[in-house]
Amino acid sequence: MKKLLLLAFTLICVFCVQTASQAADVNTVKATIVKHAIEMGVDPAIALSIARTESGFRHEARSCHGAVGVFQLMPSTARRMGLNPYSLNDNIKGGIMYYKKMYNMFGSVELALAAYNAGPGNVKRFNNKVPPYAETRRFVNKIMTDVRNQKVHPDPVVAKVKSGSYSHLNAKAPAPAVVDAKELNVEVLEEKPIELKLETLTVSI
């Protein structure tokens, strides 16, 4: 009985540590998004909503079309911007840059979101209106609703970044080696679940 209680306690501790770690990671991702959004003159609420809708802030997320990470950047789109979509920081910068480009092109948040999802060509094809695609309309409506909710209940991370609580994000990392994008071949391996083995110790009480 004591062994079972000890095992249960160990499993609970591992679960709690894992959950706290995941939460911390999400907050760091959010903070990076907010930082870049502010620097680029984009509403952080919109940037956060796009990332939440696209991937749930998960950099390991991959779409069936090959889109990568938090902002679900297509590798070809990222390369045109001189960025590496497999780098979390580049992925975030690229996603916000692309949204801003779409906003500058159409002058409307809704049309920029529609272009982000369906491509600018499709927005132009339908006379600068949200294309009548169910997925695109769901995407736009979901983000617009989330942005309105954030105006009432702002994400705490936004205030923390503005107050400098995430000052470590400003630390400069060593400059990466320059690699010609034409020579860069990235292979995404099939994700496999990680097995976690726990060893329990018998404790005399």
Secondary structure, 3 states (H helix, E strand, C coil): CHHHHHHHHHHHHHHHHHHHHHHHHHHHHHHHHHHHHHHHCCCHHHHHHHHHHHHCCCCCCECCCCCECCCCECHHHHHHCCCCCCCHHHHHHHHHHHHHHHHHHHCCHHHHHHHHHHCHHHHHHCCCCCCCCHHHHHHHHHHHHHHHHHHHCCCHHHHHHHHCCCHHHHCCCCCCCCCCHHHCCCCCCCCCCCCCCCCCCCCCC
